[in-house]
Amino acid sequence: MKSAAKTLHNVNLKLLQAFLLVGETSSFRTAAEMSYRSTSAVSAQIRQLEEQLGVTLFHRTTRNVRLTDEGEQLLACARRALMEVEEGLRKIQEAADIRRGRVSLSCSPTLAATRLARVLAAFEKDYPGIEVFVRELSSEALMDSVRQREVDFGIGPVIASHEFSFEPLLEDPLYALVPKRFITTSKDTIALATLTNMPLLLLSQSNALREYLDTMLAERNLTMNTRYQFTQAQTLISMASAGLGAAILPRVVLPPVIDPNTYALRIVSPSLSREMALITVRGQSLSPASRRLAELLKQLIAEPEERPRATRKARATA
């Protein structure tokens, strides 16, 4: 038993790697080229391995090299062993990356203001060593930051594009904050056509939500009576509460307590909503630290009723 244990102890990784190359290519010359060694050096490694194990691993002729039965068994074992080693090294490297990692992301202002804090707080608790950098950007700038690889990923709207990959995070219906001086209703919805008869408070045209609204209106031959445009959702809420117009907003930014002088009505006919997603350049792989944050976002950013259904098609929304 001691002799066998000593033999196995002497079988080092370099010998197994040389054996794998010869076994998988059936050629000492090819194995030598792939390992940047001479054919005689590789041949010597195989002889050393055979001597240590006390078996012949290859049938050698002037025409070809073929594995023996013992060689076939060792090849299968060596493949499994090296896969385990590689997996172990990968996990160690990921753990090291997590401890000293850095993540940068860009985020839609509406989600940054309402949902991102709780995700980052949970992430910081689990991974205190990772630095996280956040850029709060409008849709156009957000997409550009992802495109230019200035950030690891973006959190923003699904748009019609083959350039990016979108992993849906939440479905966010659109609402109208309507001053009661414009309408009296017992419903909790309002038709899009009805809204066009009121002075509207809208996000500026740099926001993808505005582009989405313009498209929906054009499809129905409707025009908007735009009263004011702003870049921040909170400004629209304030203006609606002052009675200046009906503000069109995603549900995530609606205040928990609605001003008594306004209605919060879901827009229907058609039912409008935006799909928010984790955005990367197509084919891009995330670092271990970025993957951890992305996984947490998928778990925490949406309320249960907001989670996108698997069968729901991606829409070009804000």
Backbone bond lengths (Angstrom), bond angles and torsions (degrees), N, CA, C in turn:
res aa  C-N    CA-C-N  psi(-1)  N-CA   C-N-CA  omega(-1)  CA-C   N-CA-C  phi
1 M - - - 1.465 - - 1.524 111.69 -
2 K 1.367 116.08 -40.54 1.450 118.87 179.55 1.520 111.42 -64.35
3 S 1.379 115.17 -39.46 1.458 119.77 -179.85 1.519 110.94 -63.91
4 A 1.350 116.98 -43.11 1.465 120.82 179.12 1.515 111.07 -64.99
5 A 1.322 116.77 -41.38 1.460 120.08 180.00 1.516 110.62 -64.25
6 K 1.367 115.92 -39.66 1.459 119.72 178.77 1.520 110.88 -64.35
7 T 1.349 117.20 -39.99 1.460 121.61 178.70 1.513 111.05 -61.17
8 L 1.322 115.96 -47.16 1.464 119.84 -179.44 1.520 111.25 -64.40
9 H 1.329 116.12 -34.48 1.461 119.75 -179.85 1.534 111.05 -64.39
10 N 1.345 115.88 -31.29 1.456 120.37 -177.94 1.523 113.49 -80.82
11 V 1.345 117.46 -12.70 1.468 120.72 179.27 1.527 107.53 -77.98
12 N 1.328 115.98 100.39 1.460 118.59 -175.86 1.526 111.42 -93.44
13 L 1.322 114.15 172.20 1.469 121.17 -174.10 1.522 111.64 -64.66
14 K 1.332 117.54 -34.78 1.461 119.70 -179.00 1.525 111.82 -64.34
15 L 1.330 116.32 -38.49 1.462 119.75 178.40 1.521 110.72 -65.80
16 L 1.328 116.09 -41.15 1.469 119.55 179.05 1.528 111.16 -67.06
17 Q 1.317 116.88 -37.77 1.463 119.37 178.37 1.524 111.15 -64.67
18 A 1.334 116.74 -41.40 1.468 120.11 176.71 1.526 110.41 -62.93
19 F 1.323 116.54 -42.99 1.465 120.72 178.50 1.530 111.22 -61.38
20 L 1.329 116.22 -42.90 1.466 119.96 179.78 1.529 111.35 -61.15
21 L 1.315 116.78 -43.16 1.462 119.91 -179.44 1.530 111.40 -63.08
22 V 1.326 116.63 -44.69 1.464 119.35 179.08 1.524 110.42 -67.45
23 G 1.327 116.28 -43.40 1.461 120.01 -178.50 1.516 113.19 -63.57
24 E 1.334 117.20 -37.14 1.465 120.51 -177.08 1.530 112.67 -83.09
25 T 1.337 116.95 -22.53 1.476 119.23 -179.62 1.523 112.86 -105.23
26 S 1.351 115.98 -13.54 1.484 121.28 -176.38 1.526 110.70 55.11
27 S 1.334 115.75 37.27 1.470 119.60 -177.84 1.516 109.94 -157.69
28 F 1.352 115.66 124.25 1.461 119.70 175.29 1.525 110.27 -69.37
29 R 1.321 116.79 -37.79 1.460 120.46 -178.38 1.531 111.29 -64.66
30 T 1.355 116.37 -46.44 1.472 119.95 179.28 1.526 110.95 -63.64
31 A 1.344 115.78 -41.71 1.466 119.75 178.55 1.525 110.72 -61.51
32 A 1.346 116.18 -38.94 1.464 120.07 178.99 1.517 110.90 -64.89
33 E 1.338 117.43 -42.22 1.457 121.13 179.40 1.526 111.24 -63.90
34 M 1.329 116.25 -41.16 1.470 120.24 -178.19 1.526 112.07 -69.05
35 S 1.340 117.11 -28.36 1.469 120.00 -178.66 1.524 112.56 -100.51
36 Y 1.362 116.18 3.89 1.459 122.07 179.36 1.534 111.41 57.45
37 R 1.331 115.02 41.43 1.459 121.59 176.99 1.520 108.80 -127.19
38 S 1.313 116.47 170.91 1.464 119.81 176.80 1.519 109.63 -81.14
39 T 1.340 115.90 157.25 1.461 120.59 178.89 1.525 110.40 -61.57
40 S 1.313 116.52 -39.21 1.469 119.26 -179.44 1.524 111.79 -65.88
41 A 1.342 116.85 -33.84 1.471 120.19 178.88 1.529 110.61 -67.47
42 V 1.337 116.53 -42.82 1.464 119.98 178.14 1.517 110.50 -65.21
43 S 1.331 116.37 -42.12 1.466 120.80 178.62 1.521 110.84 -60.21
44 A 1.348 116.22 -40.18 1.464 120.35 179.29 1.526 110.90 -65.18
45 Q 1.353 117.74 -37.37 1.471 121.19 178.11 1.525 110.62 -64.08
46 I 1.324 116.87 -41.27 1.467 119.76 -179.83 1.521 110.23 -66.57
47 R 1.335 117.46 -41.40 1.467 120.10 177.76 1.520 110.43 -62.17
48 Q 1.323 116.55 -40.65 1.464 120.12 178.34 1.517 111.29 -61.81
49 L 1.328 116.14 -43.09 1.467 120.12 178.78 1.526 111.02 -64.03
50 E 1.324 116.98 -42.81 1.475 120.70 179.11 1.521 110.94 -62.58
51 E 1.347 117.47 -40.07 1.461 121.10 178.96 1.519 111.32 -65.51
52 Q 1.323 116.21 -39.87 1.461 119.66 -179.76 1.531 111.36 -66.57
53 L 1.331 115.98 -38.32 1.467 119.82 -178.15 1.526 112.71 -86.23
54 G 1.324 116.43 -19.61 1.462 119.85 -179.87 1.511 113.26 74.67
55 V 1.336 118.06 25.22 1.473 122.45 178.87 1.523 109.10 -137.71
56 T 1.339 115.74 160.17 1.459 121.28 172.87 1.522 108.37 -92.29
57 L 1.313 116.99 128.74 1.469 121.17 -175.78 1.523 112.72 -99.25
58 F 1.345 117.16 -22.80 1.466 120.46 -177.67 1.519 110.99 -134.54
59 H 1.332 115.80 141.70 1.450 122.38 165.18 1.524 106.14 -87.47
60 R 1.318 118.63 117.91 1.456 122.47 -177.06 1.523 109.52 -108.45
61 T 1.314 116.87 129.45 1.465 122.43 171.04 1.521 107.58 -130.99
62 T 1.313 116.16 174.93 1.472 118.95 178.58 1.509 111.57 -69.64
63 R 1.352 117.06 -17.42 1.465 120.28 -176.45 1.528 113.57 -101.18
64 N 1.318 116.98 -34.38 1.466 117.69 -176.44 1.526 112.16 -152.97
65 V 1.331 112.87 170.94 1.464 121.87 176.06 1.521 107.17 -123.89
66 R 1.341 115.66 128.27 1.464 119.20 -175.60 1.520 109.24 -134.78
67 L 1.339 116.31 139.21 1.458 121.96 -179.41 1.529 110.99 -68.38
68 T 1.327 116.30 140.52 1.459 121.07 169.52 1.533 108.07 -79.05
69 D 1.325 116.73 176.55 1.477 119.86 176.88 1.526 110.11 -60.46
70 E 1.346 115.72 -41.88 1.469 119.46 178.09 1.524 110.68 -65.22
71 G 1.336 115.34 -37.35 1.462 119.29 177.74 1.516 112.20 -63.26
72 E 1.344 116.34 -40.24 1.471 120.88 177.80 1.527 110.30 -61.07
73 Q 1.330 116.41 -43.42 1.464 120.25 179.64 1.532 110.89 -63.58
74 L 1.340 115.62 -44.53 1.463 118.58 -179.13 1.523 111.25 -66.29
75 L 1.325 117.49 -36.25 1.468 120.24 179.56 1.527 110.96 -60.69
76 A 1.339 115.79 -44.96 1.464 119.19 179.10 1.526 111.08 -63.58
77 C 1.343 116.42 -42.31 1.467 120.23 -179.82 1.534 111.13 -66.92
78 A 1.333 116.37 -41.63 1.463 120.44 -177.44 1.516 110.93 -65.91
79 R 1.326 116.03 -38.86 1.471 118.86 177.43 1.517 110.66 -59.93
80 R 1.341 115.61 -47.83 1.474 119.38 -179.73 1.527 110.73 -62.37
81 A 1.339 116.10 -42.00 1.465 119.98 -177.30 1.519 111.35 -64.50
82 L 1.330 117.06 -44.31 1.465 119.47 -179.40 1.523 111.93 -68.76
83 M 1.319 116.40 -33.53 1.467 119.18 175.26 1.522 110.39 -62.83
84 E 1.355 116.32 -40.89 1.463 120.30 177.78 1.528 110.80 -64.02
85 V 1.339 116.23 -42.77 1.460 120.14 179.35 1.524 110.43 -62.55
86 E 1.337 116.60 -45.88 1.461 120.66 -179.85 1.524 111.47 -62.15
87 E 1.345 116.17 -40.85 1.463 119.96 178.68 1.522 110.58 -64.86
88 G 1.348 115.92 -41.61 1.460 119.50 178.20 1.512 112.15 -63.20
89 L 1.329 116.77 -43.49 1.463 120.73 178.42 1.523 111.17 -64.02
90 R 1.345 116.30 -38.61 1.459 119.97 178.71 1.531 110.71 -62.53
91 K 1.343 116.40 -43.20 1.463 120.09 -179.28 1.531 111.20 -66.15
92 I 1.332 115.57 -38.38 1.469 119.23 177.98 1.519 110.15 -64.08
93 Q 1.337 116.14 -43.58 1.461 120.42 179.71 1.521 111.14 -63.88
94 E 1.357 116.13 -40.57 1.464 119.68 179.06 1.524 110.59 -64.15
95 A 1.347 116.20 -40.87 1.458 119.44 179.41 1.523 110.57 -62.86
96 A 1.342 116.19 -39.71 1.465 120.03 177.48 1.520 110.85 -65.90
97 D 1.343 116.39 -41.59 1.459 120.64 178.91 1.521 111.25 -63.34
98 I 1.342 116.02 -38.25 1.465 120.17 179.58 1.527 110.41 -63.10
99 R 1.344 116.46 -40.07 1.468 119.35 -177.24 1.521 112.12 -67.32
100 R 1.327 116.26 -32.51 1.468 118.31 -176.85 1.531 111.48 -119.24
101 G 1.335 116.25 23.29 1.455 120.75 -171.96 1.518 114.37 -76.24
102 R 1.303 112.96 169.31 1.466 121.86 178.42 1.518 107.40 -145.05
103 V 1.327 116.74 134.86 1.459 122.02 178.93 1.523 108.32 -127.56
104 S 1.316 116.44 133.80 1.467 120.35 173.41 1.521 107.84 -123.64
105 L 1.318 116.31 138.70 1.459 120.77 -179.21 1.512 110.12 -145.50
106 S 1.319 115.24 156.30 1.467 120.97 171.59 1.521 107.52 -114.73
107 C 1.325 116.00 146.48 1.464 120.06 -172.23 1.524 110.70 -140.82
108 S 1.321 115.05 142.13 1.463 122.09 173.74 1.528 109.01 -59.24
109 P 1.342 118.54 135.30 1.474 120.72 -177.90 1.526 113.77 -55.62
110 T 1.342 117.33 -36.60 1.464 118.87 -177.47 1.528 111.68 -66.07
111 L 1.331 117.55 -37.22 1.460 120.08 177.35 1.524 111.48 -78.93
112 A 1.325 116.53 -36.12 1.465 119.41 178.43 1.525 110.78 -60.53
113 A 1.332 116.09 -38.47 1.463 120.56 -176.60 1.520 113.09 -77.03
114 T 1.336 118.09 -21.91 1.460 119.50 -170.75 1.528 115.18 -119.03
115 R 1.330 118.58 -30.25 1.466 119.74 -171.29 1.528 114.89 -124.46
116 L 1.322 117.17 -23.81 1.458 119.33 -170.44 1.526 112.81 -69.61
117 A 1.308 117.84 -33.48 1.473 120.99 -174.66 1.522 111.67 -58.75
118 R 1.327 117.48 -44.07 1.463 119.17 -176.63 1.526 111.65 -67.76
119 V 1.334 116.16 -31.87 1.465 119.71 177.80 1.523 110.34 -69.87
120 L 1.341 116.62 -45.76 1.460 120.04 -179.25 1.526 111.58 -65.89
121 A 1.323 117.16 -34.36 1.467 120.07 178.42 1.524 110.46 -64.65
122 A 1.336 116.39 -42.83 1.465 120.39 178.23 1.518 110.89 -66.42
123 F 1.325 116.79 -38.89 1.462 121.17 -179.52 1.530 110.75 -66.73
124 E 1.316 116.76 -43.49 1.463 121.00 -179.55 1.527 111.09 -63.86
125 K 1.326 116.34 -33.45 1.463 119.97 178.27 1.527 111.17 -66.74
126 D 1.340 116.57 -40.56 1.467 120.94 -178.67 1.528 112.67 -80.81
127 Y 1.328 116.97 -33.62 1.474 121.37 -175.46 1.533 110.08 -131.88
128 P 1.318 117.34 70.95 1.470 120.23 -175.12 1.526 113.76 -65.70
129 G 1.335 117.66 -18.58 1.459 119.60 -177.75 1.511 114.92 -84.14
130 I 1.319 117.33 -8.42 1.468 120.26 -176.98 1.527 110.23 -90.40
131 E 1.315 115.59 130.71 1.462 120.89 175.11 1.524 109.21 -86.38
132 V 1.310 117.20 132.46 1.470 122.32 179.26 1.522 108.93 -119.77
133 F 1.328 115.46 127.72 1.457 121.70 178.89 1.523 108.48 -117.62
134 V 1.330 116.25 127.30 1.464 121.97 -175.71 1.520 110.19 -117.24
135 R 1.334 115.40 134.02 1.467 121.30 172.85 1.527 107.52 -115.92
136 E 1.322 116.17 122.11 1.470 121.58 179.58 1.527 107.26 -92.90
137 L 1.341 116.16 110.53 1.465 120.30 -170.79 1.518 111.90 -133.21
138 S 1.337 115.81 150.39 1.464 120.92 171.89 1.528 108.50 -68.39
139 S 1.320 116.70 166.47 1.462 121.36 -170.79 1.521 113.65 -55.53
140 E 1.317 117.00 -47.18 1.459 120.58 -176.86 1.524 111.17 -63.26
141 A 1.342 116.43 -46.37 1.468 120.41 179.67 1.524 111.22 -67.70
142 L 1.328 116.60 -34.48 1.461 120.94 178.64 1.528 110.58 -61.95
143 M 1.341 116.47 -48.88 1.463 120.00 179.50 1.521 111.09 -61.05
144 D 1.308 116.45 -38.15 1.460 120.10 -179.24 1.521 110.60 -67.40
145 S 1.330 117.80 -37.18 1.467 120.83 179.16 1.521 111.33 -65.31
146 V 1.345 116.72 -35.67 1.468 120.86 176.63 1.528 109.73 -71.16
147 R 1.320 115.76 -43.28 1.476 121.39 -178.67 1.530 111.15 -60.08
148 Q 1.329 116.29 -41.77 1.456 121.42 -177.06 1.532 112.83 -84.08
149 R 1.340 116.79 3.19 1.468 122.90 -178.65 1.530 111.79 58.47
150 E 1.334 116.14 31.01 1.462 120.29 175.21 1.530 110.37 -75.64
151 V 1.319 116.78 -20.05 1.461 123.03 177.51 1.522 108.34 -131.37
152 D 1.337 116.07 162.82 1.468 120.21 177.92 1.529 110.90 -72.95
153 F 1.329 116.35 -38.11 1.460 120.54 177.05 1.522 109.28 -161.33
154 G 1.318 115.36 167.41 1.456 121.06 176.67 1.513 110.14 -116.93
155 I 1.325 116.32 159.14 1.471 122.68 172.23 1.515 105.61 -122.81
156 G 1.304 116.31 107.36 1.454 119.34 -173.84 1.506 112.42 -166.81
157 P 1.331 117.29 -161.59 1.460 121.58 -172.24 1.521 113.37 -78.76
158 V 1.311 114.61 148.55 1.464 120.61 169.36 1.521 107.43 -75.27
159 I 1.319 115.98 128.05 1.459 120.47 177.92 1.524 109.07 -126.22
160 A 1.316 116.64 167.36 1.458 120.82 177.25 1.523 108.42 -78.80
161 S 1.322 117.14 100.69 1.460 121.58 -178.33 1.515 110.24 -158.44
162 H 1.336 116.89 136.10 1.459 121.69 174.55 1.524 110.98 -92.37
163 E 1.315 116.64 -2.00 1.459 121.60 -176.61 1.518 112.05 -80.61
164 F 1.355 115.83 -26.95 1.455 120.61 -173.86 1.528 111.70 -116.41
165 S 1.343 114.10 159.17 1.464 121.41 169.32 1.526 107.49 -106.34
166 F 1.339 116.31 137.65 1.464 121.80 -178.15 1.533 109.36 -121.93
167 E 1.333 115.89 124.68 1.467 120.98 172.21 1.521 107.40 -108.41
168 P 1.337 118.12 104.92 1.470 120.53 -174.33 1.526 112.72 -56.09
169 L 1.332 115.34 136.51 1.459 122.48 179.07 1.522 112.38 -111.13
170 L 1.336 116.45 -43.52 1.468 118.56 179.65 1.519 110.72 -158.30
171 E 1.316 115.15 155.29 1.462 123.69 175.80 1.527 107.43 -104.47
172 D 1.318 116.70 122.39 1.462 121.83 -171.06 1.530 110.67 -121.31
173 P 1.345 118.45 101.13 1.467 120.75 -179.09 1.526 111.80 -68.58
174 L 1.338 115.23 154.76 1.465 120.51 179.88 1.525 110.38 -95.62
175 Y 1.319 114.40 140.75 1.457 122.04 -178.50 1.525 109.18 -124.62
176 A 1.323 114.08 161.90 1.459 121.21 172.05 1.528 108.44 -119.09
177 L 1.333 115.73 126.93 1.470 120.53 170.69 1.525 106.68 -91.78
178 V 1.338 116.51 106.18 1.464 121.37 -170.91 1.529 110.50 -111.16
179 P 1.313 118.25 119.93 1.467 119.75 174.99 1.538 110.93 -58.78
180 K 1.301 116.28 140.14 1.466 120.51 -176.20 1.524 112.12 -67.27
181 R 1.314 117.97 -14.42 1.458 118.84 178.03 1.531 111.92 -73.36
182 F 1.360 116.49 -14.42 1.466 119.82 179.47 1.528 113.10 -93.72
183 I 1.327 117.38 -20.14 1.462 119.28 -172.91 1.526 109.80 -160.71
184 T 1.323 115.46 149.46 1.461 121.93 170.50 1.519 107.27 -120.79
185 T 1.330 116.47 124.59 1.462 119.13 -176.59 1.516 110.83 -152.39
186 S 1.332 114.92 152.36 1.465 120.81 173.67 1.530 110.21 -106.76
187 K 1.308 116.36 1.55 1.469 121.09 -179.05 1.524 110.68 -87.72
188 D 1.333 114.83 167.48 1.460 119.63 175.16 1.524 111.12 -112.33
189 T 1.350 115.52 15.94 1.467 120.73 177.68 1.520 109.43 -132.55
190 I 1.342 114.69 164.11 1.461 120.35 175.54 1.520 108.54 -147.70
191 A 1.316 116.95 138.85 1.461 121.48 -179.79 1.525 110.01 -74.49
192 L 1.319 116.15 146.36 1.457 120.90 179.16 1.529 110.56 -59.01
193 A 1.334 117.16 -40.20 1.466 120.50 -179.28 1.526 111.28 -62.50
194 T 1.332 117.58 -35.89 1.462 121.26 178.24 1.525 110.95 -64.21
195 L 1.321 116.56 -38.71 1.458 120.54 179.99 1.523 112.52 -63.14
196 T 1.329 116.82 -32.47 1.471 119.40 -176.87 1.529 112.30 -68.10
197 N 1.323 116.83 -12.67 1.466 119.89 177.11 1.532 112.64 -86.81
198 M 1.316 116.27 -1.24 1.470 121.32 -178.29 1.520 110.02 -112.18
199 P 1.327 118.54 157.85 1.469 120.46 169.57 1.528 108.91 -67.41
200 L 1.313 116.50 128.94 1.469 120.34 -173.09 1.521 111.75 -108.53
201 L 1.316 113.70 145.89 1.466 122.68 174.40 1.523 106.65 -110.07
202 L 1.330 116.49 119.51 1.459 120.43 -171.48 1.516 111.88 -128.69
203 L 1.338 113.85 156.02 1.459 119.09 169.78 1.517 108.75 -71.37
204 S 1.313 117.04 153.13 1.464 121.25 -175.05 1.518 111.75 -65.14
205 Q 1.313 116.27 165.36 1.451 121.59 -174.62 1.521 113.44 -70.49
206 S 1.333 119.05 -9.44 1.463 120.96 175.07 1.517 111.53 -75.99
207 N 1.339 116.54 -10.11 1.456 121.28 -178.79 1.526 109.83 -93.83
208 A 1.347 117.28 137.46 1.467 120.94 -177.98 1.519 112.00 -65.08
209 L 1.332 117.79 -24.24 1.461 120.41 177.20 1.520 110.61 -61.92
210 R 1.321 116.55 -38.39 1.462 120.44 178.52 1.528 111.01 -65.15
211 E 1.317 116.77 -41.53 1.467 120.93 178.33 1.523 110.85 -62.13
212 Y 1.327 115.78 -40.23 1.466 121.22 178.07 1.528 111.01 -62.30
213 L 1.332 116.55 -45.91 1.466 120.77 179.09 1.527 111.07 -62.02
214 D 1.313 116.23 -43.46 1.463 120.17 179.31 1.530 110.84 -59.20
215 T 1.329 116.04 -40.55 1.470 120.49 179.62 1.516 110.93 -65.73
216 M 1.330 117.88 -44.99 1.465 121.72 -179.79 1.530 111.42 -62.41
217 L 1.317 116.08 -40.33 1.467 120.13 179.71 1.531 111.27 -68.47
218 A 1.328 116.76 -42.16 1.462 120.60 -179.62 1.523 111.06 -62.91
219 E 1.337 117.07 -37.68 1.464 120.80 179.76 1.530 111.87 -64.16
220 R 1.328 116.49 -23.37 1.468 120.79 -177.79 1.526 112.41 -111.57
221 N 1.327 115.91 12.92 1.465 121.07 179.40 1.534 112.01 55.27
222 L 1.330 115.72 40.53 1.460 121.54 178.79 1.531 108.81 -109.84
223 T 1.311 115.96 150.86 1.471 120.49 175.95 1.520 109.45 -125.64
224 M 1.311 116.19 149.60 1.456 121.92 -178.00 1.523 111.20 -97.04
225 N 1.316 114.13 146.06 1.460 121.23 172.00 1.534 106.85 -100.33
226 T 1.338 116.16 83.83 1.464 120.98 -173.89 1.528 110.45 -77.77
227 R 1.321 115.45 122.04 1.466 120.94 -179.46 1.535 110.14 -93.21
228 Y 1.333 115.62 -53.01 1.463 120.40 179.80 1.531 109.39 -140.20
229 Q 1.336 114.96 152.73 1.457 121.41 174.31 1.525 108.71 -127.14
230 F 1.350 114.48 139.01 1.466 119.35 -179.88 1.532 109.50 -140.25
231 T 1.314 115.69 164.24 1.462 120.01 -180.00 1.530 112.42 -94.15
232 Q 1.338 117.49 -20.34 1.461 120.73 -176.65 1.528 111.10 -111.38
233 A 1.345 115.43 135.51 1.465 120.58 -179.68 1.527 111.47 -63.13
234 Q 1.342 117.36 -36.75 1.455 120.00 -178.74 1.526 111.40 -62.00
235 T 1.331 116.93 -31.97 1.463 120.31 177.67 1.526 110.29 -66.52
236 L 1.318 116.89 -41.11 1.476 120.30 177.63 1.528 110.92 -61.57
237 I 1.331 116.16 -42.09 1.469 120.17 179.89 1.529 109.95 -60.91
238 S 1.310 116.20 -43.81 1.460 121.17 179.79 1.514 112.45 -62.95
239 M 1.343 115.49 -41.33 1.462 120.40 -180.00 1.530 111.36 -67.98
240 A 1.328 116.22 -38.91 1.467 119.59 178.20 1.525 110.06 -65.31
241 S 1.327 116.47 -41.55 1.464 120.24 179.69 1.523 111.50 -63.62
242 A 1.329 116.85 -26.92 1.470 121.10 177.62 1.524 111.69 -83.70
243 G 1.348 117.17 -1.58 1.463 120.88 176.57 1.508 115.05 83.49
244 L 1.332 118.10 16.30 1.466 120.56 -175.31 1.525 113.79 -82.03
245 G 1.319 117.30 -15.29 1.453 119.68 179.70 1.515 110.56 168.23
246 A 1.339 115.47 177.39 1.464 121.45 178.35 1.529 108.08 -93.38
247 A 1.338 116.16 123.71 1.466 121.18 -178.29 1.520 110.00 -94.37
248 I 1.328 116.74 130.57 1.466 121.82 176.08 1.518 108.05 -99.51
249 L 1.361 114.72 121.87 1.459 120.48 -170.36 1.528 111.40 -144.52
250 P 1.328 117.67 154.39 1.470 119.79 170.44 1.522 110.09 -73.48
251 R 1.325 116.48 152.24 1.464 120.37 -175.32 1.527 112.66 -61.73
252 V 1.333 117.83 -32.36 1.471 119.09 -174.87 1.524 112.91 -59.83
253 V 1.333 117.85 -24.61 1.470 119.22 -177.08 1.522 112.82 -96.72
254 L 1.327 118.50 -2.72 1.462 119.27 179.24 1.525 110.00 -63.43
255 P 1.331 118.04 136.01 1.469 119.84 179.56 1.526 110.90 -66.43
256 P 1.338 118.29 148.81 1.472 120.43 -179.98 1.523 112.98 -61.16
257 V 1.324 116.12 -29.67 1.470 120.57 176.20 1.523 107.34 -117.99
258 I 1.326 115.81 117.59 1.461 120.83 -178.13 1.526 109.74 -81.23
259 D 1.328 116.36 137.26 1.464 121.22 176.97 1.531 109.28 -54.03
260 P 1.335 118.52 131.74 1.470 121.15 -177.50 1.525 113.87 -61.58
261 N 1.313 117.57 -15.21 1.469 120.32 179.31 1.523 113.19 -90.79
262 T 1.342 116.07 4.79 1.466 119.59 -179.70 1.527 110.76 -132.20
263 Y 1.338 114.54 158.96 1.471 122.64 170.18 1.538 108.00 -105.59
264 A 1.323 116.33 143.16 1.471 121.04 169.00 1.527 106.46 -104.99
265 L 1.327 116.61 107.01 1.460 121.65 -171.79 1.531 110.20 -120.06
266 R 1.321 115.61 130.30 1.467 118.80 177.21 1.528 109.00 -73.26
267 I 1.326 115.85 135.71 1.466 120.53 -177.92 1.524 109.86 -80.31
268 V 1.335 116.21 127.96 1.466 122.27 179.81 1.534 109.20 -130.63
269 S 1.325 113.31 176.07 1.477 121.47 178.90 1.528 112.62 53.65
270 P 1.321 118.78 58.35 1.465 127.03 4.46 1.525 112.18 -90.50
271 S 1.341 114.56 165.02 1.453 119.94 174.16 1.527 108.20 -75.62
272 L 1.323 116.45 120.29 1.456 120.68 -175.73 1.531 110.42 -103.52
273 S 1.309 116.18 138.54 1.458 120.71 175.36 1.518 109.04 -156.29
274 R 1.306 115.08 161.02 1.465 120.03 176.19 1.522 108.03 -119.76
275 E 1.309 116.71 147.37 1.455 121.83 177.67 1.525 108.08 -106.93
276 M 1.315 116.25 121.03 1.452 121.91 -179.56 1.522 109.10 -99.30
277 A 1.331 115.47 142.49 1.457 119.61 -170.90 1.520 111.95 -144.30
278 L 1.326 114.87 164.19 1.450 121.98 168.66 1.526 106.69 -86.39
279 I 1.325 117.16 125.11 1.466 122.23 -168.66 1.523 110.79 -115.37
280 T 1.325 116.13 128.08 1.458 121.90 173.26 1.524 108.51 -134.13
281 V 1.324 116.09 163.70 1.459 119.92 171.33 1.518 107.66 -68.73
282 R 1.323 116.63 137.66 1.466 120.08 -177.97 1.526 110.71 -55.90
283 G 1.344 115.74 130.47 1.456 121.25 179.88 1.516 114.25 88.11
284 Q 1.330 117.08 -4.33 1.467 120.73 -178.78 1.519 111.24 -75.61
285 S 1.351 117.54 139.36 1.461 120.94 171.85 1.515 110.57 -107.04
286 L 1.329 115.60 142.96 1.461 120.94 -177.03 1.525 110.62 -91.13
287 S 1.321 116.35 151.99 1.460 121.93 174.04 1.527 108.43 -69.03
288 P 1.351 117.46 162.02 1.470 119.13 178.28 1.525 113.24 -54.45
289 A 1.334 117.11 -43.45 1.466 119.86 -179.70 1.521 111.16 -64.29
290 S 1.331 116.71 -42.06 1.467 120.44 179.38 1.521 111.10 -65.48
291 R 1.331 116.62 -37.59 1.469 119.97 178.62 1.514 111.10 -62.96
292 R 1.344 116.41 -40.20 1.473 119.62 179.68 1.529 110.70 -61.32
293 L 1.339 116.60 -44.62 1.460 119.22 -179.93 1.521 110.57 -67.70
294 A 1.325 117.30 -39.13 1.467 120.46 178.62 1.533 110.79 -61.33
295 E 1.322 116.97 -40.53 1.471 120.54 178.83 1.525 110.90 -63.74
296 L 1.326 116.14 -40.08 1.469 119.74 -179.75 1.530 110.52 -68.66
297 L 1.310 117.29 -37.28 1.463 120.64 176.50 1.523 111.12 -58.67
298 K 1.320 116.70 -43.69 1.462 120.83 -179.73 1.525 111.15 -62.49
299 Q 1.327 116.43 -31.42 1.462 120.41 -177.99 1.523 113.18 -81.11
300 L 1.346 117.18 -36.73 1.464 120.20 -164.80 1.519 116.82 -113.36
301 I 1.329 118.79 -20.39 1.461 117.89 -169.63 1.531 112.69 -74.43
302 A 1.323 117.36 -27.13 1.470 120.59 -177.72 1.521 111.24 -103.51
303 E 1.327 115.72 144.94 1.455 120.96 167.51 1.531 107.53 -74.21
304 P 1.344 118.24 158.16 1.472 119.85 -176.80 1.522 114.11 -52.69
305 E 1.326 117.76 -40.73 1.467 120.08 -177.20 1.522 112.71 -75.65
306 E 1.338 116.86 -10.84 1.463 120.70 -178.78 1.527 113.06 -95.45
307 R 1.321 116.95 -8.55 1.462 119.21 -175.54 1.514 109.95 -65.99
308 P 1.336 117.37 131.30 1.465 119.86 -177.76 1.523 111.17 -68.75
309 R 1.322 115.69 139.09 1.461 120.32 176.35 1.513 109.22 -76.10
310 A 1.337 115.58 147.47 1.478 120.60 -176.55 1.511 111.74 -62.67
311 T 1.339 117.07 -27.66 1.455 119.95 -176.04 1.523 112.21 -87.47
312 R 1.338 116.25 -8.06 1.458 118.70 -176.41 1.520 110.27 -73.56
313 K 1.318 116.89 131.60 1.452 121.02 179.24 1.522 110.45 -78.02
314 A 1.323 114.78 145.63 1.471 119.82 176.43 1.510 109.41 -68.61
315 R 1.333 114.81 136.86 1.459 119.97 -179.95 1.514 110.81 -116.51
316 A 1.298 115.12 153.02 1.469 120.39 177.18 1.514 107.80 -82.87
317 T 1.344 114.89 87.01 1.455 120.10 -175.00 1.504 109.95 -127.15
318 A 1.356 113.35 -179.56 1.449 117.34 -175.48 1.496 111.63 -90.17
